[in-house]
């Protein structure tokens, strides 16, 4: 499949009606990515995002995906053609774009403005479900920054200093009632489930 045959499919994702891929200002990317510096985002140029705020970054090595749900940064594609070919595949639409969840959220009337993405509340790293019912529109740079802070705090409070497993996440969940003096591991991001 040649590059020219991909272009019509790519532009439909940026279409004003669908907007499953979104672009933001350099300032919005800078503010949001500041909380991800621990993951090595420096030296990579953010180009666009999914409707859920996962960021596609470009570097000399190729194209990277900052997965804000998993808290990972991965070099996935050597070229933009490779990236768009995967996004155009059924697996890419399901696993990277979360197209089914996005379309369901759209049917539920959740339509983020130009400066917003859909954020899961509570965040899946804190035990939230990946479903349209748990989505809320949030300004992109705030959603990205808060997701980075959530993952960084989970790493900091994890006894192994590695990505927490789902069983560890449940134990660390700050969405449960916190005591007056927060115990280690009960950190709660302020305002996560508010619309900005």
Beta strands, then each sheet from edge to edge (+ up, - down):
strand 1: 21-22
strand 2: 45-50
strand 3: 55-59
strand 4: 62-67
strand 5: 72-77
strand 6: 116-120
strand 7: 135-139
sheet 1: 1+ 2- 3+ 4- 5+
sheet 2: 6+ 7-
end
